[in-house]
């Protein structure tokens, strides 16, 4: 797999996560990810690689 494909796949996964978190009227969806812990899972699939990005509640760093 071309390394450029990995970058595009990561960008798409993060964008889709931000879209799921954003209210419908949000202008800058990516700011919703600031301060969150992101979880990354990469799995081998017959058609290539599946990249999943998820997050949980914002932790209180105190």
DRENKE-886577 format. One record per atom (N, C-alpha, C, O): x, y, z; atom name; residue in one letter; residue number from 0. Coordinates in Angstrom, 2 decimals. Example, Ala and Ser with C-alpha at 12.3 -4.5 7.8 and 13.67 -1.06 7.14 Angstrom:
2
<atom><X>13.19</X><Y>-5.69</Y><Z>7.80</Z><a>N</a><r>a</r><k>0</k></atom>
<atom><X>12.30</X><Y>-4.50</Y><Z>7.80</Z><a>CA</a><r>a</r><k>0</k></atom>
<atom><X>13.20</X><Y>-3.30</Y><Z>7.80</Z><a>C</a><r>a</r><k>0</k></atom>
<atom><X>14.24</X><Y>-3.32</Y><Z>8.46</Z><a>O</a><r>a</r><k>0</k></atom>
<atom><X>12.85</X><Y>-2.25</Y><Z>7.08</Z><a>N</a><r>s</r><k>1</k></atom>
<atom><X>13.67</X><Y>-1.06</Y><Z>7.14</Z><a>CA</a><r>s</r><k>1</k></atom>
<atom><X>12.90</X><Y>0.03</Y><Z>7.87</Z><a>C</a><r>s</r><k>1</k></atom>
<atom><X>13.41</X><Y>1.14</Y><Z>8.04</Z><a>O</a><r>s</r><k>1</k></atom>
//
This chain:
62
<atom><X>0.85</X><Y>-1.18</Y><Z>0.00</Z><a>N</a><r>x</r><k>0</k></atom>
<atom><X>0.00</X><Y>0.00</Y><Z>0.00</Z><a>CA</a><r>x</r><k>0</k></atom>
<atom><X>0.89</X><Y>1.24</Y><Z>0.00</Z><a>C</a><r>x</r><k>0</k></atom>
<atom><X>1.86</X><Y>1.33</Y><Z>0.76</Z><a>O</a><r>x</r><k>0</k></atom>
<atom><X>0.56</X><Y>2.17</Y><Z>-0.83</Z><a>N</a><r>x</r><k>1</k></atom>
<atom><X>1.29</X><Y>3.43</Y><Z>-0.95</Z><a>CA</a><r>x</r><k>1</k></atom>
<atom><X>1.14</X><Y>4.25</Y><Z>0.33</Z><a>C</a><r>x</r><k>1</k></atom>
<atom><X>0.02</X><Y>4.42</Y><Z>0.81</Z><a>O</a><r>x</r><k>1</k></atom>
<atom><X>2.23</X><Y>4.78</Y><Z>0.90</Z><a>N</a><r>x</r><k>2</k></atom>
<atom><X>2.14</X><Y>5.59</Y><Z>2.12</Z><a>CA</a><r>x</r><k>2</k></atom>
<atom><X>1.20</X><Y>6.79</Y><Z>1.97</Z><a>C</a><r>x</r><k>2</k></atom>
<atom><X>0.60</X><Y>7.22</Y><Z>2.96</Z><a>O</a><r>x</r><k>2</k></atom>
<atom><X>1.06</X><Y>7.33</Y><Z>0.77</Z><a>N</a><r>x</r><k>3</k></atom>
<atom><X>0.12</X><Y>8.43</Y><Z>0.57</Z><a>CA</a><r>x</r><k>3</k></atom>
<atom><X>-1.32</X><Y>7.98</Y><Z>0.81</Z><a>C</a><r>x</r><k>3</k></atom>
<atom><X>-2.15</X><Y>8.76</Y><Z>1.28</Z><a>O</a><r>x</r><k>3</k></atom>
<atom><X>-1.60</X><Y>6.72</Y><Z>0.50</Z><a>N</a><r>x</r><k>4</k></atom>
<atom><X>-2.94</X><Y>6.19</Y><Z>0.75</Z><a>CA</a><r>x</r><k>4</k></atom>
<atom><X>-3.24</X><Y>6.14</Y><Z>2.24</Z><a>C</a><r>x</r><k>4</k></atom>
<atom><X>-4.38</X><Y>6.36</Y><Z>2.66</Z><a>O</a><r>x</r><k>4</k></atom>
<atom><X>-2.23</X><Y>5.85</Y><Z>3.05</Z><a>N</a><r>x</r><k>5</k></atom>
<atom><X>-2.42</X><Y>5.82</Y><Z>4.50</Z><a>CA</a><r>x</r><k>5</k></atom>
<atom><X>-2.80</X><Y>7.21</Y><Z>5.02</Z><a>C</a><r>x</r><k>5</k></atom>
<atom><X>-3.70</X><Y>7.33</Y><Z>5.85</Z><a>O</a><r>x</r><k>5</k></atom>
<atom><X>-2.14</X><Y>8.22</Y><Z>4.52</Z><a>N</a><r>x</r><k>6</k></atom>
<atom><X>-2.45</X><Y>9.58</Y><Z>4.95</Z><a>CA</a><r>x</r><k>6</k></atom>
<atom><X>-3.87</X><Y>9.98</Y><Z>4.58</Z><a>C</a><r>x</r><k>6</k></atom>
<atom><X>-4.59</X><Y>10.57</Y><Z>5.38</Z><a>O</a><r>x</r><k>6</k></atom>
<atom><X>-4.26</X><Y>9.65</Y><Z>3.37</Z><a>N</a><r>x</r><k>7</k></atom>
<atom><X>-5.63</X><Y>9.96</Y><Z>2.93</Z><a>CA</a><r>x</r><k>7</k></atom>
<atom><X>-6.66</X><Y>9.18</Y><Z>3.74</Z><a>C</a><r>x</r><k>7</k></atom>
<atom><X>-7.71</X><Y>9.71</Y><Z>4.11</Z><a>O</a><r>x</r><k>7</k></atom>
<atom><X>-6.37</X><Y>7.92</Y><Z>4.02</Z><a>N</a><r>x</r><k>8</k></atom>
<atom><X>-7.29</X><Y>7.09</Y><Z>4.80</Z><a>CA</a><r>x</r><k>8</k></atom>
<atom><X>-7.43</X><Y>7.62</Y><Z>6.23</Z><a>C</a><r>x</r><k>8</k></atom>
<atom><X>-8.53</X><Y>7.64</Y><Z>6.78</Z><a>O</a><r>x</r><k>8</k></atom>
<atom><X>-6.32</X><Y>8.05</Y><Z>6.83</Z><a>N</a><r>x</r><k>9</k></atom>
<atom><X>-6.38</X><Y>8.62</Y><Z>8.18</Z><a>CA</a><r>x</r><k>9</k></atom>
<atom><X>-7.18</X><Y>9.92</Y><Z>8.18</Z><a>C</a><r>x</r><k>9</k></atom>
<atom><X>-8.00</X><Y>10.14</Y><Z>9.07</Z><a>O</a><r>x</r><k>9</k></atom>
<atom><X>-6.96</X><Y>10.77</Y><Z>7.20</Z><a>N</a><r>x</r><k>10</k></atom>
<atom><X>-7.69</X><Y>12.03</Y><Z>7.12</Z><a>CA</a><r>x</r><k>10</k></atom>
<atom><X>-9.19</X><Y>11.77</Y><Z>6.96</Z><a>C</a><r>x</r><k>10</k></atom>
<atom><X>-10.00</X><Y>12.45</Y><Z>7.59</Z><a>O</a><r>x</r><k>10</k></atom>
<atom><X>-9.55</X><Y>10.81</Y><Z>6.15</Z><a>N</a><r>x</r><k>11</k></atom>
<atom><X>-10.95</X><Y>10.48</Y><Z>5.95</Z><a>CA</a><r>x</r><k>11</k></atom>
<atom><X>-11.57</X><Y>9.93</Y><Z>7.24</Z><a>C</a><r>x</r><k>11</k></atom>
<atom><X>-12.68</X><Y>10.30</Y><Z>7.60</Z><a>O</a><r>x</r><k>11</k></atom>
<atom><X>-10.85</X><Y>9.05</Y><Z>7.94</Z><a>N</a><r>x</r><k>12</k></atom>
<atom><X>-11.36</X><Y>8.47</Y><Z>9.18</Z><a>CA</a><r>x</r><k>12</k></atom>
<atom><X>-11.58</X><Y>9.55</Y><Z>10.24</Z><a>C</a><r>x</r><k>12</k></atom>
<atom><X>-12.60</X><Y>9.53</Y><Z>10.93</Z><a>O</a><r>x</r><k>12</k></atom>
<atom><X>-10.65</X><Y>10.47</Y><Z>10.38</Z><a>N</a><r>x</r><k>13</k></atom>
<atom><X>-10.77</X><Y>11.55</Y><Z>11.37</Z><a>CA</a><r>x</r><k>13</k></atom>
<atom><X>-11.91</X><Y>12.49</Y><Z>10.98</Z><a>C</a><r>x</r><k>13</k></atom>
<atom><X>-12.67</X><Y>12.93</Y><Z>11.85</Z><a>O</a><r>x</r><k>13</k></atom>
<atom><X>-12.05</X><Y>12.79</Y><Z>9.70</Z><a>N</a><r>x</r><k>14</k></atom>
<atom><X>-13.14</X><Y>13.65</Y><Z>9.25</Z><a>CA</a><r>x</r><k>14</k></atom>
<atom><X>-14.49</X><Y>13.01</Y><Z>9.52</Z><a>C</a><r>x</r><k>14</k></atom>
<atom><X>-15.41</X><Y>13.67</Y><Z>9.99</Z><a>O</a><r>x</r><k>14</k></atom>
<atom><X>-14.62</X><Y>11.74</Y><Z>9.23</Z><a>N</a><r>x</r><k>15</k></atom>
<atom><X>-15.89</X><Y>11.05</Y><Z>9.48</Z><a>CA</a><r>x</r><k>15</k></atom>
<atom><X>-16.23</X><Y>11.01</Y><Z>10.97</Z><a>C</a><r>x</r><k>15</k></atom>
<atom><X>-17.39</X><Y>11.15</Y><Z>11.34</Z><a>O</a><r>x</r><k>15</k></atom>
<atom><X>-15.23</X><Y>10.83</Y><Z>11.82</Z><a>N</a><r>x</r><k>16</k></atom>
<atom><X>-15.45</X><Y>10.87</Y><Z>13.26</Z><a>CA</a><r>x</r><k>16</k></atom>
<atom><X>-15.93</X><Y>12.26</Y><Z>13.68</Z><a>C</a><r>x</r><k>16</k></atom>
<atom><X>-16.89</X><Y>12.37</Y><Z>14.44</Z><a>O</a><r>x</r><k>16</k></atom>
<atom><X>-15.29</X><Y>13.30</Y><Z>13.19</Z><a>N</a><r>x</r><k>17</k></atom>
<atom><X>-15.69</X><Y>14.67</Y><Z>13.53</Z><a>CA</a><r>x</r><k>17</k></atom>
<atom><X>-17.11</X><Y>14.95</Y><Z>13.05</Z><a>C</a><r>x</r><k>17</k></atom>
<atom><X>-17.88</X><Y>15.61</Y><Z>13.75</Z><a>O</a><r>x</r><k>17</k></atom>
<atom><X>-17.47</X><Y>14.44</Y><Z>11.88</Z><a>N</a><r>x</r><k>18</k></atom>
<atom><X>-18.83</X><Y>14.63</Y><Z>11.37</Z><a>CA</a><r>x</r><k>18</k></atom>
<atom><X>-19.86</X><Y>13.97</Y><Z>12.28</Z><a>C</a><r>x</r><k>18</k></atom>
<atom><X>-20.95</X><Y>14.51</Y><Z>12.47</Z><a>O</a><r>x</r><k>18</k></atom>
<atom><X>-19.52</X><Y>12.81</Y><Z>12.85</Z><a>N</a><r>x</r><k>19</k></atom>
<atom><X>-20.45</X><Y>12.12</Y><Z>13.75</Z><a>CA</a><r>x</r><k>19</k></atom>
<atom><X>-20.64</X><Y>12.88</Y><Z>15.06</Z><a>C</a><r>x</r><k>19</k></atom>
<atom><X>-21.72</X><Y>12.84</Y><Z>15.65</Z><a>O</a><r>x</r><k>19</k></atom>
<atom><X>-19.61</X><Y>13.56</Y><Z>15.51</Z><a>N</a><r>x</r><k>20</k></atom>
<atom><X>-19.68</X><Y>14.29</Y><Z>16.77</Z><a>CA</a><r>x</r><k>20</k></atom>
<atom><X>-20.32</X><Y>15.67</Y><Z>16.63</Z><a>C</a><r>x</r><k>20</k></atom>
<atom><X>-20.83</X><Y>16.22</Y><Z>17.61</Z><a>O</a><r>x</r><k>20</k></atom>
<atom><X>-20.31</X><Y>16.22</Y><Z>15.43</Z><a>N</a><r>x</r><k>21</k></atom>
<atom><X>-20.73</X><Y>17.61</Y><Z>15.22</Z><a>CA</a><r>x</r><k>21</k></atom>
<atom><X>-22.24</X><Y>17.77</Y><Z>15.16</Z><a>C</a><r>x</r><k>21</k></atom>
<atom><X>-22.95</X><Y>16.93</Y><Z>14.60</Z><a>O</a><r>x</r><k>21</k></atom>
<atom><X>-22.73</X><Y>18.85</Y><Z>15.77</Z><a>N</a><r>x</r><k>22</k></atom>
<atom><X>-24.14</X><Y>19.20</Y><Z>15.54</Z><a>CA</a><r>x</r><k>22</k></atom>
<atom><X>-24.33</X><Y>19.61</Y><Z>14.08</Z><a>C</a><r>x</r><k>22</k></atom>
<atom><X>-23.37</X><Y>20.00</Y><Z>13.41</Z><a>O</a><r>x</r><k>22</k></atom>
<atom><X>-25.55</X><Y>19.54</Y><Z>13.59</Z><a>N</a><r>x</r><k>23</k></atom>
<atom><X>-25.83</X><Y>19.84</Y><Z>12.18</Z><a>CA</a><r>x</r><k>23</k></atom>
<atom><X>-25.42</X><Y>21.24</Y><Z>11.76</Z><a>C</a><r>x</r><k>23</k></atom>
<atom><X>-25.08</X><Y>21.45</Y><Z>10.59</Z><a>O</a><r>x</r><k>23</k></atom>
<atom><X>-25.43</X><Y>22.19</Y><Z>12.67</Z><a>N</a><r>x</r><k>24</k></atom>
<atom><X>-25.14</X><Y>23.58</Y><Z>12.29</Z><a>CA</a><r>x</r><k>24</k></atom>
<atom><X>-23.70</X><Y>23.99</Y><Z>12.57</Z><a>C</a><r>x</r><k>24</k></atom>
<atom><X>-23.37</X><Y>25.18</Y><Z>12.54</Z><a>O</a><r>x</r><k>24</k></atom>
<atom><X>-22.83</X><Y>23.01</Y><Z>12.82</Z><a>N</a><r>x</r><k>25</k></atom>
<atom><X>-21.44</X><Y>23.31</Y><Z>13.17</Z><a>CA</a><r>x</r><k>25</k></atom>
<atom><X>-20.64</X><Y>23.75</Y><Z>11.94</Z><a>C</a><r>x</r><k>25</k></atom>
<atom><X>-20.73</X><Y>23.14</Y><Z>10.87</Z><a>O</a><r>x</r><k>25</k></atom>
<atom><X>-19.86</X><Y>24.83</Y><Z>12.10</Z><a>N</a><r>x</r><k>26</k></atom>
<atom><X>-19.04</X><Y>25.35</Y><Z>11.00</Z><a>CA</a><r>x</r><k>26</k></atom>
<atom><X>-17.66</X><Y>24.70</Y><Z>10.94</Z><a>C</a><r>x</r><k>26</k></atom>
<atom><X>-17.15</X><Y>24.42</Y><Z>9.86</Z><a>O</a><r>x</r><k>26</k></atom>
<atom><X>-17.05</X><Y>24.46</Y><Z>12.09</Z><a>N</a><r>x</r><k>27</k></atom>
<atom><X>-15.70</X><Y>23.90</Y><Z>12.14</Z><a>CA</a><r>x</r><k>27</k></atom>
<atom><X>-15.72</X><Y>22.60</Y><Z>12.93</Z><a>C</a><r>x</r><k>27</k></atom>
<atom><X>-15.47</X><Y>22.58</Y><Z>14.13</Z><a>O</a><r>x</r><k>27</k></atom>
<atom><X>-16.01</X><Y>21.52</Y><Z>12.23</Z><a>N</a><r>x</r><k>28</k></atom>
<atom><X>-16.20</X><Y>20.24</Y><Z>12.92</Z><a>CA</a><r>x</r><k>28</k></atom>
<atom><X>-14.92</X><Y>19.71</Y><Z>13.54</Z><a>C</a><r>x</r><k>28</k></atom>
<atom><X>-14.98</X><Y>18.98</Y><Z>14.54</Z><a>O</a><r>x</r><k>28</k></atom>
<atom><X>-13.77</X><Y>20.05</Y><Z>12.99</Z><a>N</a><r>x</r><k>29</k></atom>
<atom><X>-12.52</X><Y>19.47</Y><Z>13.48</Z><a>CA</a><r>x</r><k>29</k></atom>
<atom><X>-12.12</X><Y>20.00</Y><Z>14.85</Z><a>C</a><r>x</r><k>29</k></atom>
<atom><X>-11.36</X><Y>19.34</Y><Z>15.55</Z><a>O</a><r>x</r><k>29</k></atom>
<atom><X>-12.61</X><Y>21.17</Y><Z>15.26</Z><a>N</a><r>x</r><k>30</k></atom>
<atom><X>-12.29</X><Y>21.67</Y><Z>16.60</Z><a>CA</a><r>x</r><k>30</k></atom>
<atom><X>-12.93</X><Y>20.79</Y><Z>17.67</Z><a>C</a><r>x</r><k>30</k></atom>
<atom><X>-12.51</X><Y>20.84</Y><Z>18.83</Z><a>O</a><r>x</r><k>30</k></atom>
<atom><X>-13.92</X><Y>20.00</Y><Z>17.32</Z><a>N</a><r>x</r><k>31</k></atom>
<atom><X>-14.56</X><Y>19.11</Y><Z>18.28</Z><a>CA</a><r>x</r><k>31</k></atom>
<atom><X>-13.61</X><Y>17.99</Y><Z>18.73</Z><a>C</a><r>x</r><k>31</k></atom>
<atom><X>-13.87</X><Y>17.35</Y><Z>19.75</Z><a>O</a><r>x</r><k>31</k></atom>
<atom><X>-12.55</X><Y>17.75</Y><Z>17.99</Z><a>N</a><r>x</r><k>32</k></atom>
<atom><X>-11.61</X><Y>16.68</Y><Z>18.33</Z><a>CA</a><r>x</r><k>32</k></atom>
<atom><X>-10.48</X><Y>17.17</Y><Z>19.23</Z><a>C</a><r>x</r><k>32</k></atom>
<atom><X>-9.75</X><Y>16.36</Y><Z>19.80</Z><a>O</a><r>x</r><k>32</k></atom>
<atom><X>-10.33</X><Y>18.48</Y><Z>19.36</Z><a>N</a><r>x</r><k>33</k></atom>
<atom><X>-9.24</X><Y>19.04</Y><Z>20.17</Z><a>CA</a><r>x</r><k>33</k></atom>
<atom><X>-9.46</X><Y>18.67</Y><Z>21.63</Z><a>C</a><r>x</r><k>33</k></atom>
<atom><X>-10.55</X><Y>18.86</Y><Z>22.17</Z><a>O</a><r>x</r><k>33</k></atom>
<atom><X>-8.43</X><Y>18.15</Y><Z>22.27</Z><a>N</a><r>x</r><k>34</k></atom>
<atom><X>-8.50</X><Y>17.77</Y><Z>23.67</Z><a>CA</a><r>x</r><k>34</k></atom>
<atom><X>-9.03</X><Y>16.37</Y><Z>23.92</Z><a>C</a><r>x</r><k>34</k></atom>
<atom><X>-9.10</X><Y>15.93</Y><Z>25.07</Z><a>O</a><r>x</r><k>34</k></atom>
<atom><X>-9.41</X><Y>15.67</Y><Z>22.88</Z><a>N</a><r>x</r><k>35</k></atom>
<atom><X>-9.93</X><Y>14.31</Y><Z>23.04</Z><a>CA</a><r>x</r><k>35</k></atom>
<atom><X>-8.82</X><Y>13.29</Y><Z>22.81</Z><a>C</a><r>x</r><k>35</k></atom>
<atom><X>-7.90</X><Y>13.51</Y><Z>22.02</Z><a>O</a><r>x</r><k>35</k></atom>
<atom><X>-8.93</X><Y>12.18</Y><Z>23.51</Z><a>N</a><r>x</r><k>36</k></atom>
<atom><X>-8.07</X><Y>11.04</Y><Z>23.23</Z><a>CA</a><r>x</r><k>36</k></atom>
<atom><X>-8.70</X><Y>10.28</Y><Z>22.05</Z><a>C</a><r>x</r><k>36</k></atom>
<atom><X>-9.87</X><Y>9.92</Y><Z>22.09</Z><a>O</a><r>x</r><k>36</k></atom>
<atom><X>-7.91</X><Y>10.04</Y><Z>21.02</Z><a>N</a><r>x</r><k>37</k></atom>
<atom><X>-8.38</X><Y>9.28</Y><Z>19.88</Z><a>CA</a><r>x</r><k>37</k></atom>
<atom><X>-7.81</X><Y>7.87</Y><Z>19.94</Z><a>C</a><r>x</r><k>37</k></atom>
<atom><X>-6.66</X><Y>7.67</Y><Z>20.32</Z><a>O</a><r>x</r><k>37</k></atom>
<atom><X>-8.62</X><Y>6.91</Y><Z>19.56</Z><a>N</a><r>x</r><k>38</k></atom>
<atom><X>-8.21</X><Y>5.50</Y><Z>19.56</Z><a>CA</a><r>x</r><k>38</k></atom>
<atom><X>-8.14</X><Y>5.05</Y><Z>18.10</Z><a>C</a><r>x</r><k>38</k></atom>
<atom><X>-9.06</X><Y>5.29</Y><Z>17.32</Z><a>O</a><r>x</r><k>38</k></atom>
<atom><X>-7.05</X><Y>4.41</Y><Z>17.75</Z><a>N</a><r>x</r><k>39</k></atom>
<atom><X>-6.80</X><Y>4.00</Y><Z>16.38</Z><a>CA</a><r>x</r><k>39</k></atom>
<atom><X>-6.72</X><Y>2.48</Y><Z>16.32</Z><a>C</a><r>x</r><k>39</k></atom>
<atom><X>-6.01</X><Y>1.85</Y><Z>17.11</Z><a>O</a><r>x</r><k>39</k></atom>
<atom><X>-7.45</X><Y>1.89</Y><Z>15.37</Z><a>N</a><r>x</r><k>40</k></atom>
<atom><X>-7.36</X><Y>0.45</Y><Z>15.16</Z><a>CA</a><r>x</r><k>40</k></atom>
<atom><X>-7.18</X><Y>0.21</Y><Z>13.67</Z><a>C</a><r>x</r><k>40</k></atom>
<atom><X>-7.97</X><Y>0.69</Y><Z>12.85</Z><a>O</a><r>x</r><k>40</k></atom>
<atom><X>-6.15</X><Y>-0.51</Y><Z>13.32</Z><a>N</a><r>x</r><k>41</k></atom>
<atom><X>-5.86</X><Y>-0.85</Y><Z>11.93</Z><a>CA</a><r>x</r><k>41</k></atom>
<atom><X>-6.00</X><Y>-2.36</Y><Z>11.80</Z><a>C</a><r>x</r><k>41</k></atom>
<atom><X>-5.37</X><Y>-3.12</Y><Z>12.53</Z><a>O</a><r>x</r><k>41</k></atom>
<atom><X>-6.84</X><Y>-2.79</Y><Z>10.86</Z><a>N</a><r>x</r><k>42</k></atom>
<atom><X>-7.01</X><Y>-4.22</Y><Z>10.66</Z><a>CA</a><r>x</r><k>42</k></atom>
<atom><X>-6.87</X><Y>-4.56</Y><Z>9.18</Z><a>C</a><r>x</r><k>42</k></atom>
<atom><X>-7.18</X><Y>-3.76</Y><Z>8.30</Z><a>O</a><r>x</r><k>42</k></atom>
<atom><X>-6.39</X><Y>-5.77</Y><Z>8.94</Z><a>N</a><r>x</r><k>43</k></atom>
<atom><X>-6.18</X><Y>-6.26</Y><Z>7.58</Z><a>CA</a><r>x</r><k>43</k></atom>
<atom><X>-7.51</X><Y>-6.75</Y><Z>7.02</Z><a>C</a><r>x</r><k>43</k></atom>
<atom><X>-8.21</X><Y>-7.53</Y><Z>7.67</Z><a>O</a><r>x</r><k>43</k></atom>
<atom><X>-7.85</X><Y>-6.30</Y><Z>5.84</Z><a>N</a><r>x</r><k>44</k></atom>
<atom><X>-9.09</X><Y>-6.69</Y><Z>5.17</Z><a>CA</a><r>x</r><k>44</k></atom>
<atom><X>-8.75</X><Y>-7.26</Y><Z>3.80</Z><a>C</a><r>x</r><k>44</k></atom>
<atom><X>-7.69</X><Y>-6.95</Y><Z>3.26</Z><a>O</a><r>x</r><k>44</k></atom>
<atom><X>-9.60</X><Y>-8.10</Y><Z>3.24</Z><a>N</a><r>x</r><k>45</k></atom>
<atom><X>-9.31</X><Y>-8.66</Y><Z>1.91</Z><a>CA</a><r>x</r><k>45</k></atom>
<atom><X>-9.06</X><Y>-7.58</Y><Z>0.84</Z><a>C</a><r>x</r><k>45</k></atom>
<atom><X>-8.24</X><Y>-7.79</Y><Z>-0.06</Z><a>O</a><r>x</r><k>45</k></atom>
<atom><X>-9.74</X><Y>-6.45</Y><Z>0.94</Z><a>N</a><r>x</r><k>46</k></atom>
<atom><X>-9.59</X><Y>-5.41</Y><Z>-0.07</Z><a>CA</a><r>x</r><k>46</k></atom>
<atom><X>-8.51</X><Y>-4.40</Y><Z>0.27</Z><a>C</a><r>x</r><k>46</k></atom>
<atom><X>-8.26</X><Y>-3.47</Y><Z>-0.49</Z><a>O</a><r>x</r><k>46</k></atom>
<atom><X>-7.84</X><Y>-4.57</Y><Z>1.42</Z><a>N</a><r>x</r><k>47</k></atom>
<atom><X>-6.81</X><Y>-3.63</Y><Z>1.84</Z><a>CA</a><r>x</r><k>47</k></atom>
<atom><X>-6.74</X><Y>-3.53</Y><Z>3.34</Z><a>C</a><r>x</r><k>47</k></atom>
<atom><X>-6.73</X><Y>-4.54</Y><Z>4.04</Z><a>O</a><r>x</r><k>47</k></atom>
<atom><X>-6.70</X><Y>-2.32</Y><Z>3.85</Z><a>N</a><r>x</r><k>48</k></atom>
<atom><X>-6.58</X><Y>-2.08</Y><Z>5.28</Z><a>CA</a><r>x</r><k>48</k></atom>
<atom><X>-7.76</X><Y>-1.25</Y><Z>5.75</Z><a>C</a><r>x</r><k>48</k></atom>
<atom><X>-8.17</X><Y>-0.30</Y><Z>5.07</Z><a>O</a><r>x</r><k>48</k></atom>
<atom><X>-8.32</X><Y>-1.61</Y><Z>6.91</Z><a>N</a><r>x</r><k>49</k></atom>
<atom><X>-9.41</X><Y>-0.84</Y><Z>7.51</Z><a>CA</a><r>x</r><k>49</k></atom>
<atom><X>-8.82</X><Y>-0.01</Y><Z>8.64</Z><a>C</a><r>x</r><k>49</k></atom>
<atom><X>-8.16</X><Y>-0.55</Y><Z>9.53</Z><a>O</a><r>x</r><k>49</k></atom>
<atom><X>-9.06</X><Y>1.29</Y><Z>8.60</Z><a>N</a><r>x</r><k>50</k></atom>
<atom><X>-8.59</X><Y>2.19</Y><Z>9.66</Z><a>CA</a><r>x</r><k>50</k></atom>
<atom><X>-9.82</X><Y>2.72</Y><Z>10.38</Z><a>C</a><r>x</r><k>50</k></atom>
<atom><X>-10.71</X><Y>3.32</Y><Z>9.77</Z><a>O</a><r>x</r><k>50</k></atom>
<atom><X>-9.86</X><Y>2.49</Y><Z>11.69</Z><a>N</a><r>x</r><k>51</k></atom>
<atom><X>-10.97</X><Y>2.98</Y><Z>12.51</Z><a>CA</a><r>x</r><k>51</k></atom>
<atom><X>-10.42</X><Y>3.93</Y><Z>13.56</Z><a>C</a><r>x</r><k>51</k></atom>
<atom><X>-9.44</X><Y>3.64</Y><Z>14.24</Z><a>O</a><r>x</r><k>51</k></atom>
<atom><X>-11.08</X><Y>5.06</Y><Z>13.68</Z><a>N</a><r>x</r><k>52</k></atom>
<atom><X>-10.71</X><Y>6.05</Y><Z>14.68</Z><a>CA</a><r>x</r><k>52</k></atom>
<atom><X>-11.94</X><Y>6.28</Y><Z>15.55</Z><a>C</a><r>x</r><k>52</k></atom>
<atom><X>-13.04</X><Y>6.50</Y><Z>15.03</Z><a>O</a><r>x</r><k>52</k></atom>
<atom><X>-11.76</X><Y>6.23</Y><Z>16.86</Z><a>N</a><r>x</r><k>53</k></atom>
<atom><X>-12.87</X><Y>6.47</Y><Z>17.77</Z><a>CA</a><r>x</r><k>53</k></atom>
<atom><X>-12.39</X><Y>7.34</Y><Z>18.92</Z><a>C</a><r>x</r><k>53</k></atom>
<atom><X>-11.19</X><Y>7.58</Y><Z>19.08</Z><a>O</a><r>x</r><k>53</k></atom>
<atom><X>-13.33</X><Y>7.81</Y><Z>19.71</Z><a>N</a><r>x</r><k>54</k></atom>
<atom><X>-12.99</X><Y>8.62</Y><Z>20.87</Z><a>CA</a><r>x</r><k>54</k></atom>
<atom><X>-14.01</X><Y>8.36</Y><Z>21.96</Z><a>C</a><r>x</r><k>54</k></atom>
<atom><X>-15.10</X><Y>7.83</Y><Z>21.72</Z><a>O</a><r>x</r><k>54</k></atom>
<atom><X>-13.63</X><Y>8.72</Y><Z>23.16</Z><a>N</a><r>x</r><k>55</k></atom>
<atom><X>-14.53</X><Y>8.62</Y><Z>24.29</Z><a>CA</a><r>x</r><k>55</k></atom>
<atom><X>-14.76</X><Y>10.00</Y><Z>24.85</Z><a>C</a><r>x</r><k>55</k></atom>
<atom><X>-14.39</X><Y>11.00</Y><Z>24.23</Z><a>O</a><r>x</r><k>55</k></atom>
<atom><X>-15.36</X><Y>10.07</Y><Z>26.02</Z><a>N</a><r>x</r><k>56</k></atom>
<atom><X>-15.57</X><Y>11.38</Y><Z>26.63</Z><a>CA</a><r>x</r><k>56</k></atom>
<atom><X>-14.25</X><Y>12.08</Y><Z>26.89</Z><a>C</a><r>x</r><k>56</k></atom>
<atom><X>-13.21</X><Y>11.43</Y><Z>27.06</Z><a>O</a><r>x</r><k>56</k></atom>
<atom><X>-14.28</X><Y>13.40</Y><Z>26.92</Z><a>N</a><r>x</r><k>57</k></atom>
<atom><X>-13.07</X><Y>14.17</Y><Z>27.21</Z><a>CA</a><r>x</r><k>57</k></atom>
<atom><X>-12.68</X><Y>13.93</Y><Z>28.65</Z><a>C</a><r>x</r><k>57</k></atom>
<atom><X>-13.49</X><Y>14.12</Y><Z>29.56</Z><a>O</a><r>x</r><k>57</k></atom>
<atom><X>-11.44</X><Y>13.50</Y><Z>28.87</Z><a>N</a><r>x</r><k>58</k></atom>
<atom><X>-10.98</X><Y>13.23</Y><Z>30.22</Z><a>CA</a><r>x</r><k>58</k></atom>
<atom><X>-10.65</X><Y>14.53</Y><Z>30.94</Z><a>C</a><r>x</r><k>58</k></atom>
<atom><X>-10.26</X><Y>15.51</Y><Z>30.32</Z><a>O</a><r>x</r><k>58</k></atom>
<atom><X>-10.83</X><Y>14.51</Y><Z>32.24</Z><a>N</a><r>x</r><k>59</k></atom>
<atom><X>-10.53</X><Y>15.69</Y><Z>33.06</Z><a>CA</a><r>x</r><k>59</k></atom>
<atom><X>-9.07</X><Y>15.60</Y><Z>33.47</Z><a>C</a><r>x</r><k>59</k></atom>
<atom><X>-8.72</X><Y>14.87</Y><Z>34.39</Z><a>O</a><r>x</r><k>59</k></atom>
<atom><X>-8.21</X><Y>16.37</Y><Z>32.78</Z><a>N</a><r>x</r><k>60</k></atom>
<atom><X>-6.77</X><Y>16.32</Y><Z>33.03</Z><a>CA</a><r>x</r><k>60</k></atom>
<atom><X>-6.40</X><Y>17.05</Y><Z>34.32</Z><a>C</a><r>x</r><k>60</k></atom>
<atom><X>-5.29</X><Y>16.87</Y><Z>34.83</Z><a>O</a><r>x</r><k>60</k></atom>
<atom><X>-7.31</X><Y>17.86</Y><Z>34.84</Z><a>N</a><r>x</r><k>61</k></atom>
<atom><X>-7.09</X><Y>18.56</Y><Z>36.09</Z><a>CA</a><r>x</r><k>61</k></atom>
<atom><X>-6.02</X><Y>19.53</Y><Z>35.97</Z><a>C</a><r>x</r><k>61</k></atom>
<atom><X>-5.69</X><Y>20.22</Y><Z>36.93</Z><a>O</a><r>x</r><k>61</k></atom>
//
